[in-house]
Amino acid sequence: MNLLLSVKNILSVHPPLEQHCSGVARLTGKVVSCLNLANRNEIVFAAYMHDIGKSAWPRELFFKYPLQPYD
């Protein structure tokens, strides 16, 4: 199993989180292209993974507003 698929499976725990990360990666790809930066794939992958830690959060935290400092 490749790394991208593994990350996608982890993020799929919460579909809105996966959609957010996909959107961030898509926008990052556009910026990287406009700036003609090297290592495009690595930068876009890092953008996709930027919130991977949130996949371990309790599900109710995604719907709690406002979050308290102890959350």
mmCIF file of the C-alpha atoms, coordinates in Angstrom:
data_MODEL
# 
_entry.id   MODEL 
# 
loop_
_atom_site.group_PDB 
_atom_site.id 
_atom_site.type_symbol 
_atom_site.label_atom_id 
_atom_site.label_alt_id 
_atom_site.label_comp_id 
_atom_site.label_asym_id 
_atom_site.label_entity_id 
_atom_site.label_seq_id 
_atom_site.pdbx_PDB_ins_code 
_atom_site.Cartn_x 
_atom_site.Cartn_y 
_atom_site.Cartn_z 
_atom_site.occupancy 
_atom_site.B_iso_or_equiv 
_atom_site.pdbx_formal_charge 
_atom_site.auth_seq_id 
_atom_site.auth_comp_id 
_atom_site.auth_asym_id 
_atom_site.auth_atom_id 
_atom_site.pdbx_PDB_model_num 
ATOM 1  C CA . MET A 1 1  ? 0.000   0.000  0.000   1.00 0.00 ? 1  MET A CA 1 
ATOM 2  C CA . ASN A 1 2  ? 1.493   3.341  -0.928  1.00 0.00 ? 2  ASN A CA 1 
ATOM 3  C CA . LEU A 1 3  ? 1.815   6.272  1.452   1.00 0.00 ? 3  LEU A CA 1 
ATOM 4  C CA . LEU A 1 4  ? -0.839  8.432  -0.244  1.00 0.00 ? 4  LEU A CA 1 
ATOM 5  C CA . LEU A 1 5  ? -3.411  5.652  0.021   1.00 0.00 ? 5  LEU A CA 1 
ATOM 6  C CA . SER A 1 6  ? -2.509  5.092  3.673   1.00 0.00 ? 6  SER A CA 1 
ATOM 7  C CA . VAL A 1 7  ? -2.982  8.790  4.467   1.00 0.00 ? 7  VAL A CA 1 
ATOM 8  C CA . LYS A 1 8  ? -6.261  8.871  2.526   1.00 0.00 ? 8  LYS A CA 1 
ATOM 9  C CA . ASN A 1 9  ? -7.526  5.912  4.578   1.00 0.00 ? 9  ASN A CA 1 
ATOM 10 C CA . ILE A 1 10 ? -6.555  7.646  7.824   1.00 0.00 ? 10 ILE A CA 1 
ATOM 11 C CA . LEU A 1 11 ? -8.250  10.918 6.822   1.00 0.00 ? 11 LEU A CA 1 
ATOM 12 C CA . SER A 1 12 ? -11.381 9.116  5.630   1.00 0.00 ? 12 SER A CA 1 
ATOM 13 C CA . VAL A 1 13 ? -12.337 8.599  9.288   1.00 0.00 ? 13 VAL A CA 1 
ATOM 14 C CA . HIS A 1 14 ? -13.980 12.014 8.998   1.00 0.00 ? 14 HIS A CA 1 
ATOM 15 C CA . PRO A 1 15 ? -15.025 12.810 5.369   1.00 0.00 ? 15 PRO A CA 1 
ATOM 16 C CA . PRO A 1 16 ? -15.158 16.621 5.845   1.00 0.00 ? 16 PRO A CA 1 
ATOM 17 C CA . LEU A 1 17 ? -11.561 16.491 7.103   1.00 0.00 ? 17 LEU A CA 1 
ATOM 18 C CA . GLU A 1 18 ? -10.474 14.538 4.020   1.00 0.00 ? 18 GLU A CA 1 
ATOM 19 C CA . GLN A 1 19 ? -12.324 17.018 1.784   1.00 0.00 ? 19 GLN A CA 1 
ATOM 20 C CA . HIS A 1 20 ? -10.617 19.929 3.530   1.00 0.00 ? 20 HIS A CA 1 
ATOM 21 C CA . CYS A 1 21 ? -7.177  18.359 3.125   1.00 0.00 ? 21 CYS A CA 1 
ATOM 22 C CA . SER A 1 22 ? -7.878  17.604 -0.546  1.00 0.00 ? 22 SER A CA 1 
ATOM 23 C CA . GLY A 1 23 ? -8.903  21.211 -1.116  1.00 0.00 ? 23 GLY A CA 1 
ATOM 24 C CA . VAL A 1 24 ? -5.788  22.538 0.606   1.00 0.00 ? 24 VAL A CA 1 
ATOM 25 C CA . ALA A 1 25 ? -3.628  20.220 -1.524  1.00 0.00 ? 25 ALA A CA 1 
ATOM 26 C CA . ARG A 1 26 ? -5.412  21.341 -4.713  1.00 0.00 ? 26 ARG A CA 1 
ATOM 27 C CA . LEU A 1 27 ? -4.896  25.028 -3.910  1.00 0.00 ? 27 LEU A CA 1 
ATOM 28 C CA . THR A 1 28 ? -1.287  24.373 -2.921  1.00 0.00 ? 28 THR A CA 1 
ATOM 29 C CA . GLY A 1 29 ? -0.707  22.697 -6.275  1.00 0.00 ? 29 GLY A CA 1 
ATOM 30 C CA . LYS A 1 30 ? -1.944  25.808 -8.063  1.00 0.00 ? 30 LYS A CA 1 
ATOM 31 C CA . VAL A 1 31 ? 0.310   28.084 -5.990  1.00 0.00 ? 31 VAL A CA 1 
ATOM 32 C CA . VAL A 1 32 ? 3.317   25.812 -6.520  1.00 0.00 ? 32 VAL A CA 1 
ATOM 33 C CA . SER A 1 33 ? 2.679   25.849 -10.274 1.00 0.00 ? 33 SER A CA 1 
ATOM 34 C CA . CYS A 1 34 ? 2.341   29.638 -10.381 1.00 0.00 ? 34 CYS A CA 1 
ATOM 35 C CA . LEU A 1 35 ? 5.574   30.041 -8.442  1.00 0.00 ? 35 LEU A CA 1 
ATOM 36 C CA . ASN A 1 36 ? 7.292   27.355 -10.533 1.00 0.00 ? 36 ASN A CA 1 
ATOM 37 C CA . LEU A 1 37 ? 8.686   25.682 -7.418  1.00 0.00 ? 37 LEU A CA 1 
ATOM 38 C CA . ALA A 1 38 ? 10.685  22.480 -7.442  1.00 0.00 ? 38 ALA A CA 1 
ATOM 39 C CA . ASN A 1 39 ? 9.480   19.390 -5.560  1.00 0.00 ? 39 ASN A CA 1 
ATOM 40 C CA . ARG A 1 40 ? 5.837   20.029 -6.474  1.00 0.00 ? 40 ARG A CA 1 
ATOM 41 C CA . ASN A 1 41 ? 4.680   16.535 -5.476  1.00 0.00 ? 41 ASN A CA 1 
ATOM 42 C CA . GLU A 1 42 ? 6.313   16.689 -2.063  1.00 0.00 ? 42 GLU A CA 1 
ATOM 43 C CA . ILE A 1 43 ? 4.857   20.132 -1.316  1.00 0.00 ? 43 ILE A CA 1 
ATOM 44 C CA . VAL A 1 44 ? 1.353   19.099 -2.392  1.00 0.00 ? 44 VAL A CA 1 
ATOM 45 C CA . PHE A 1 45 ? 1.577   15.881 -0.356  1.00 0.00 ? 45 PHE A CA 1 
ATOM 46 C CA . ALA A 1 46 ? 2.681   17.853 2.722   1.00 0.00 ? 46 ALA A CA 1 
ATOM 47 C CA . ALA A 1 47 ? -0.320  20.151 2.227   1.00 0.00 ? 47 ALA A CA 1 
ATOM 48 C CA . TYR A 1 48 ? -2.604  17.115 1.998   1.00 0.00 ? 48 TYR A CA 1 
ATOM 49 C CA . MET A 1 49 ? -1.200  15.704 5.247   1.00 0.00 ? 49 MET A CA 1 
ATOM 50 C CA . HIS A 1 50 ? -1.227  18.974 7.211   1.00 0.00 ? 50 HIS A CA 1 
ATOM 51 C CA . ASP A 1 51 ? -4.193  18.009 9.437   1.00 0.00 ? 51 ASP A CA 1 
ATOM 52 C CA . ILE A 1 52 ? -3.602  14.251 9.720   1.00 0.00 ? 52 ILE A CA 1 
ATOM 53 C CA . GLY A 1 53 ? -3.380  14.514 13.520  1.00 0.00 ? 53 GLY A CA 1 
ATOM 54 C CA . LYS A 1 54 ? -7.019  15.604 13.654  1.00 0.00 ? 54 LYS A CA 1 
ATOM 55 C CA . SER A 1 55 ? -8.044  12.126 12.508  1.00 0.00 ? 55 SER A CA 1 
ATOM 56 C CA . ALA A 1 56 ? -7.293  10.956 16.073  1.00 0.00 ? 56 ALA A CA 1 
ATOM 57 C CA . TRP A 1 57 ? -9.564  13.563 17.673  1.00 0.00 ? 57 TRP A CA 1 
ATOM 58 C CA . PRO A 1 58 ? -12.822 12.421 19.247  1.00 0.00 ? 58 PRO A CA 1 
ATOM 59 C CA . ARG A 1 59 ? -15.564 12.834 16.637  1.00 0.00 ? 59 ARG A CA 1 
ATOM 60 C CA . GLU A 1 60 ? -17.586 15.253 18.808  1.00 0.00 ? 60 GLU A CA 1 
ATOM 61 C CA . LEU A 1 61 ? -14.791 17.850 18.708  1.00 0.00 ? 61 LEU A CA 1 
ATOM 62 C CA . PHE A 1 62 ? -15.508 18.405 15.013  1.00 0.00 ? 62 PHE A CA 1 
ATOM 63 C CA . PHE A 1 63 ? -18.982 19.641 15.889  1.00 0.00 ? 63 PHE A CA 1 
ATOM 64 C CA . LYS A 1 64 ? -18.285 21.487 19.143  1.00 0.00 ? 64 LYS A CA 1 
ATOM 65 C CA . TYR A 1 65 ? -18.216 25.261 18.943  1.00 0.00 ? 65 TYR A CA 1 
ATOM 66 C CA . PRO A 1 66 ? -16.578 27.122 20.426  1.00 0.00 ? 66 PRO A CA 1 
ATOM 67 C CA . LEU A 1 67 ? -13.759 24.851 21.534  1.00 0.00 ? 67 LEU A CA 1 
ATOM 68 C CA . GLN A 1 68 ? -12.495 25.454 25.033  1.00 0.00 ? 68 GLN A CA 1 
ATOM 69 C CA . PRO A 1 69 ? -8.774  25.655 25.849  1.00 0.00 ? 69 PRO A CA 1 
ATOM 70 C CA . TYR A 1 70 ? -8.912  22.180 27.437  1.00 0.00 ? 70 TYR A CA 1 
ATOM 71 C CA . ASP A 1 71 ? -10.404 20.646 24.247  1.00 0.00 ? 71 ASP A CA 1 
# 
